[in-house]
Structures are given as structure tokens and as C-alpha cells.
Amino acid sequence: MYQAIVFLPLLGALIAGLFGRVIGVRLSQIVTVVPMLVSAVLSVYGFFGVLEGGHHDALVVPVADWFQSGALSVAWALRIDTLTNVMLVVVTVVSALVHVYSVGYMSHDPHPQRFMAYLSLFTFAMLMLVTANNFVQMFFGWEGVGLASYLLIGFWFKRPSANAASIKAFVVNRVGDFGFALGIMAVFATFGSVDFSTVFAAAPAQVGKTLHFLWMDADVLTTICLLLFIGAMGKSAQLGLHTWLPDAMEGPTPVSALIHAATMVTAGVFMVARCSPLFSLSPVALEVITVVGASTAIFAATVGLVQNDIKRVIAYSTCSQLGYMFFALGVGGYGAAIFHLFTHAFFKALLFLGAGSVIHAMSDEQDMRNMGGIWRKIPFTYSMMWIGSLALAGVPFFAGFYSKDMIIEAAFAHGTAAGQYAFSMGILAALLTAFYSWRLIFMTFHGAPRADHHVMDHVHESPLVMTLPLAVLALGAIFAGFAFAPYFIGHEREAFWGASLVLPSVDVLEQAHHVPEWVSLSPTLIGLVGILFAWLFYIRRPSMPVELAETNWPLYQFLLNKWYFDELYAFAITGPANWLGRVFWKQGDGMIIDGFGPDGVAAAVRGLSARAGRLQSGYLYHYAFAMLIGVAALVSFFIYRIGPTH
Amino acid sequence: MPSVLLDQIAPAAPEVLLAVGSLVLLMIGAFRGNGATRLVAWLAVALLSLALYVVVDMPGETRVTFSGMFVTDRFGIFMKVLVLIGAIFAIPLSLDFARREGMERFELPVVMTLATVGMLMMISANDLISLYVGLELQSLSLYVLASFKRDSERATEAGLKYFVLGALSSGMLLYGASLIYGFTGSTAFPAIGAMLAQGTGGASIGLVIGIVFLVAGLAFKVSAVPFHMWTPDVYEGAPTPVTAFFAVAPKVAAMALFVRALVTPFGAIAGEWQQIIIFVAIASMVLGSVAAILQTNIKRLMAYSSIGHVGFALVGLAAANVQGVQGILIYMATYVAVNIGTFAVILSMRGPDGMMERIEDLAGLSRTRPLVAFVLAIFMFSLAGIPPMAGFFAKFYVFAAAIDAHLYALSVIGVLASVVGAYYYLRIVKIMYFDEPVVAFEPAPKGFAAVLAVSGVLTLGFVFVASPLVALAATAAKSLIPG
């Protein structure tokens, strides 16, 4: 069954990718959507098996041997435990819905076969990642999703901005992947294996040992964890390596929903959770994760306040929510982090697909300043966006409420300075989250229409094939928290997670249930305050945001320009790298290598050729002379070598 | 006693057959005049085919006759088959050209047949004397062929140059032979070999100088650098069918003679003459590749190409082992197949104003004559040594032998030279496929298509005939170097 879940999408991708042109659009859609739906149904079935108290130990499904080189032996195998099952459900369900949605969304595109093939390829790679039984296999999936992400961001390859964004995503991810790869090598160097079970079993023995590298001695587990975390930072767009995610919105909206909200960007969270036996042995690494996560949460939320592109607002919101997940991991609340990953997948995919529906209705307009006043025309999409936003803001009884509250309480309960920092940032970010979510709703749907009448006349509700996935996701956004909280973070959690997550020595989730009253109330209250402010700013007194922006002009610019991260990188990294590349290209390759290499050799050969041609004078005595010289030279050589006395 | 005489002659049956047959052809021509040229030519082809049959039908064991001056072995049979095939294809290819260019005289096929007799003699030479006899019979015929178009200044110049330089090289060869005789006391290859195998202190300087002169004479015949200077002028000046003949049959025969005259008598002191061959091979490969680049005449280009290919084949001789000889045999086989085809294309380059010889004339051939362009492209890829064409495997076997013999520098230089050489072969492909057509060629004479097809299929599909050929070459090489 698990082989089917993982390999059905690959089958669809291969058929649609290789033969899409032959079999046509409709058949390509069928061969990708149907396997994906089957895969999703099987995943859900497996997940309910786990809920009923299925296997607690990891089930390993061998597939094939991959390679063996010296002591390094890597096999293809699917590691199935609760964590994998949760991820399988998230990935396949969202992917199946996005597949269905794409049939409608990409109906006007000239290359829907290619799109469907990429989507299925992505899903396969993601499934490979979450079912990996060793680090190398995980790296395979990791790179596979990176590739699919690159292909899909640059799907409209005729747009220069899409190409730039896809390259940026690829290159920034490369920085993280480099860390990940180093981490895997360090794992192999330390443990002599890349197999999860072996490594995790041997990890406690390595506590306090050091790793000698060049001239440094570093704590081995901390080093490994930090290197792995760098990989997670790249993939999950954490502060510093986050710059690619907003630009990735150049891709088609279903891509943003699937890859850049629900699944791929959560790979980092998944990886840290998978390696929780390693991470929980390194307090330093956990502290770093907490601080980075909390900083990302607040940073992305502030930037999200002032963005005008509807997809970018949601992108920064994703970035911010990923920050929540990371600091939840950092304080030891692995279950809470995965729970937020789970609920977030539903409501964020819902928001993105809803935004896609809006964009579709507005004739591909993405700027919220050109929207407004359309809520009566697309009431279904409007209500979906409400549900998504309510869940995102953590309004009680929606999905986000359970997971986000838990994270904030866990951070408080952790008690350390880092935990306190995360707690306060989390509360502040929750306020901002509520604010920008309703800013989005109000700007998009309410007020006076700001689009021209052609567009306004054309505003229409999306077809059923697009609205149906929205409805399914909305169900998830409403009920996923309420229904599954007992398992993920409640009383059933130990039985639920089994051995797939490590239980920290201080059970932070247990303590989170006993925090003071004001701590558990504050996220909800502050969320409502945020919504109120948004109403005040954008419905009650629409002139306020402008005044505020004018009075706080430097701050506004600072936020609008995303804290100047891109400019900083351009100045500190890409600029010098470009310069260096140019030097190597022009001077190094052009002048030195080409000059002395291909061009130089070619010129020398031409010269030689001309000279050889000139030797061929046509005069008989020249020819005879050459023969005599040849004989004389050979004879002299032998006389010299053998010696005259012999 | 007749039976004894027959036993004596049997090993030389093809040569005797061809010698007598060519005299008959000469008589037919003399009595019937030039009008009988086509008849004589086809009779010559039939005669050569018969000789080919006799050669193929020979028993495989090594047999000597004429007091040990003449030897027949598998090595000889292999090379003779190549020579005869080359001659059989060259004669019909010349007919159309001869008619159009006003050189349709019956002597042409007769002299070609006589030259072939000389070549077969060379291949079977087992003594310095019979070596010289065979060589001169072949060379004198070739001098005549080169200037066969008597009213052409270029052709007579080519013939004269070839003759004078050939005489010089013959002198060197004889001088070397006399030194060898003086220092070993014998002219018979096996006797020299046995004497040197018993000796202990290596070769004396006199003997080595004798070998140098012998090699100089032989290198002239295979057109190896620095004894190659005649080649471009003669290739360009001689009538094209004669050039085609030159490029195929005499090359094979001279290479066979080269191998036998070094391996059989001087196998024991291979360390001495290896140096000469290495030098000659490197010089040939490099010059053949480099000098061809700026050529504009395709016959001249093929001359440099042949110099380069002789260099590659000599790499096998430099290895001085069984694998090396095997490599040479394979190399010559593929060389014959590709060159017959290439010259068939060159011979079909006839525009409205007569024969065309410039490389630029091939421009746009892919559009005017796509099949011919395709086949020629295959030949060029093969000459450049690009897999899976025949030429790749030929180079592979000689270089593998050289690596076995630890001649690393030679191999590296050879491979680099072949990279340089690839340039001008690929340039022809580029001109055919990417340049605009200037003139359209007239339809090729009848039968050319068949030649092209056979040659092209062999070149392209070499992998399918490779294993029997390689096995044949291996047994042939073992017959020359036993053990």
C-alpha cells in the first residue's frame, strides 16, 4: 500500500511528462489526477489506522538497494511511522486537491500537461522525502522537491521575473542544501551510517564528544544539528534564507498553495522533527532554532503588514507561521510543531487557492490596491477566505486556534530566556497576523471597487472543479484542530506518536496545559484586537493607513522593502559574487584559459599548419633534402645512443 | 619433376596467375587497341577476383618457396585480400573518369594489375632480395600510373617527382640492405632473425644504421614523415582514379612489407628499431593532422590524411607485439573500406565544367545530394575516429597495443593528434551540411552508388562485423609473431 502511495504520483508524472504531447490535455490530467486521488485515499486510510492505535514502531518497507561504497551503504526503503503517516496525509490530500484545482485554474494555459507532470513529480519527491529511511534518501527527496519547485516557479519561463525567481529559489536553497549535505557527511563521519534507526540509537553515546575539523574542536552533536538546521532554514525560508519565498509567488497559484505553503516549505520542520532524537541532545542547537524561529515569525509578520500583492501577503504569512513551527520545535514541543504543520497545510492552502480564485475572477490581477468591492460577486470565495483567515488568526474552535495556542503556551512553559523571547514574539506576531489577514480581506473584498469596469463586469465565481477543493480544505480548516488535537497534543499523544518523536525530559506539552490563565487567553484576545484594528483602519477610517504611513515614513519604507534583506544581500553577496564571476569569466576563462587553451592552441595549430604547408615547396631538392635530413638525424641519434665503440 | 615444380609454385599461385594474366591482357589490348579498354578493364577485374578467390582458398599454414625467398602465411593472406579488394574497386572507378578525361587507354588496367602483382610479392617477401624485386615492380608501375595522363603538366610533374624521390629511397633501401647483409651475413629474414636471437650483446651500430636506411626506404613507400614529401604533390597531380588506387592498395602492401621486414628478421632487437618507428609515427600523426587544416584541395587533404593514418597504424608497429600487428591489420582493413568510399565520392564530384577538387565545392551537398552527403559524413566521422564508426575501433586497437607496450607518451600524442585531425574531417561535414550550395554535381556514374553503399554500410555497421574481423586479424598476427 505504501509503495502505491509513493510511486503512483511518479507513474502519473512519467506518463504526462513523457507522453503528454501525444496523449493530449484531457488524458494527461486524468493520468495525473486519478493516481493522486488514489494515493490520497490510501494515505487517509493509513492515517486512520494509526488513530485506532496501529503500529507504534516504525514499519520499514524495503524497496531496493541503492548503492554500496566502502562502509557507506544506502538502501531504498520506506519508513512508515506516525510522523510519516501525518505527512503522507498532508502531502497527498493537499496535492490531490491542488491537482483537481489546477485542472480548472490552468485551463487557459497552453501547456497544462507539463504543469500536471511537474506537480506529480513534485509530489513523488515530497513523498520520497517524508518516507525516507536514511539521510541520503531524504536528501534525494529534498533535492527532488527543490528541482520541482524550480521548474514550477519558472513554469511561465517566458517571463524574465519568473526565471529570476526560480533561479533565486534554487540558489538560496543551495546554501541550505550545502549545510544539509555537510550535516549528512558529519553524521556519516560520526556514526558510520546514514540509517535513521542506527544513528538515533547511537546518538546518546556521542553526547559531549567533540569533532575535530581543521583547527577547531566542536561539540559533535551540536555541529551536526546546526548543519542540518541550516538545510531546514533554506527549505523552510527561515530568517536569512527566506528571501526566495516571496519571489516564488511568480509561479502559478496552485504551486504556491501546494509547494510554498502546505508541503515543501514544511520539509525543514519535518526534518527537525524526524531528527528529534538528535536535536533533543543538543540544547545549544534547540536554543538557536527557537531564536531563529521566533525572529522569523515576527519579521515576516511585520513585512506582511504593508505588502500589496495578495499572494505576497500570504507568502509572508507562511514564512511567519513556519517561524512558529520552528520555535515550537526549539522549545521541545515537537508534537505541537507537527500539529501546526498539519492544520496550517489546510488553511494556508485554502487561503492560497482562495486567492487564486480571486485572481482568476479579477482577470489575473494580483495587486490588492486594484481590488475591492467584489464580495457580493464571489460570495463563495469570500466565505472561504474568511474561514482560512479565521483559522490562521487562531480564532477559537478553528484549526489554527488549537495548534497556535499550544505553541505559544509551550514557549511560555519552557521557561528559559529563549522561550520567553519566543513567547513574546509569538504573541506580537499573532496580533500582526490577525491584522494583515483582515487587511487582506477588507482590501480585496470590501470598500469601493478600484478596478476598471471591464474587469469588474467580468468578475465571476470559479468553476466547480476549483471551488470543490476549496470546500474540502475549508472543512479541514474548520475541523482539523478540534478533531485531532487530543491525538497530536492532548492526552492521547504518547500513544499516538509512539516512537516516532522523542519525548523531551521536561515534557513541555504537559506543562503547557498548566500555564496561567492569562497566557492561554492572550493569543485569542490579541487576535481579536488585531481584527478590530484592521476593521478600524480599512473599513471605518480608510484614511488612517495613509496618515500612519506618512507620519512614520522611514518605518513604512523599512517594512515595505522587507527590512532591506534583498538589498543587503545584493550589496554583500550577490554583488561581489557577480563581480568575482565576471572576473573569472572575462579574465580567468576568456583571457587565460581560452587564450592559452582552445583559442591559443587553435591559433598555434593554424600557424603550424601554415608553416607545414610552406615546407611543401614543390621543389624536388627540398623534398630529397628532407629525406636525407631525416635519415641523418636518425643515424646520429643511434650513434649517440649506442656509442661509436660498440 | 612436374609435381615438385607445382609444389614449389603453389604458394605463389595468385602472383603467377596475375603475372601471366596481365600479359594476356596486354596482348588483348595490343591487338584490339584502345577501343578494348573497357573489356580489358573488366577482364582485369575478373582476373583479380580469381586471384582473390585463390588467395582466400589457400591453406592457412605458413609455407615458404623459391629457396625461402617467398612466404605465404595468414598475415600475408589477410593483407593480400585487402590489396586485391582495393584494386578490384579501383579499376572500375577509373573507367568513367578515363573516358571523360581522354586517358582511356588499355594500359591503365594492365599497369594496375602489374602493380598489384608487385604488391602481392612485397607482402610475401621473405628475403631482402625478393623484397626489393617486389617493391620495384610495384613502384615502377606506380610511377607510370602517376603520369598516366601524359598531356597533363601536373600529372607528368607528379610522376617525375615520384620517380626521382622513389629512386632515392630505393637507393637508401639497398644501402641499408647491404649493411644488414654485411653485419649479419644473410639476406633471408628467418636466417637474420635466428642469428640475432642467438646473439647476446644487442645490435651492432652497423646493423642499426642498416635498419635506419631500410626503414627510410620503407617509410617512403608508406609516406611516413619525414619521407612523405612526395605524397601531397603526387596525390594532387595524379589523375583522381590513380590517386584512389594509390591511397588504398600500395599503402596496404607497403605497410605489410614494413611490418614483416622489421618483425621477422629484427624481432629480437625490437628495442633498437622501436625508437625509429616511434619517431616516425609521432611525426606522421602530428604533421598529417596539422598540415591538413589549411588545405583547400580535397585530394591534397586526403594525402595528409593518409600520412596521418599511416602514423596511427605505425603506432601498432611501435608496440612490436602481437596486439600491435593485429591492430595494424584491423587498421588497414578499415582504412581500405573508408578510403574506397571517400574516393568514390571525390570521383563523383563532377560539375558542369569538369572535375571539381576544392573542398568548398562540397558546400550544401546535404541538400543537393543528401545520401551522398550522409555517406561522406560517415566516412569523415570514421576517419576522425568517432565511435561507433570503423575508424574508432581501428584507433582503439593500435592504441590499446601501445598502452600494453607501455608507450604512454606515444599514445597521448597520438590521441591529441587525432583531436586536431578531427577538425578538418568535421569541417567537411560542416561545409556539406551548413553551407549554402554553390554548384550541383552531375549524376554519379553507374555503379558508384553500390560502392558507396558497401563501403558506407561496412563503416557504419563495423560493430557487427568486428568480432570475426578481429579474430581473423588475431590469427594473422600470430602467424607472424608465433608464441
Interface residues (C-beta under 8 A of the other chain):
Chain A: V605 R606 L608 S609 A610 A612 G613 L615 Q616 G618 L620 H622 Y623 A624 A626 M627 I629 G630 V631 L634 V635 F637 F638 I639 R641 I642 G643 P644 H646
Chain B: K161 V164 L165 L168 S169 M172 A203 S204 I205 V208 I209 V212 F213 V215 A216 F220 V225 P226 F227 M229 W230 P232 D233 E272 Q275 I276 F279 L287 V290 A291 A292 I293 L294 Q295 V420 Y423
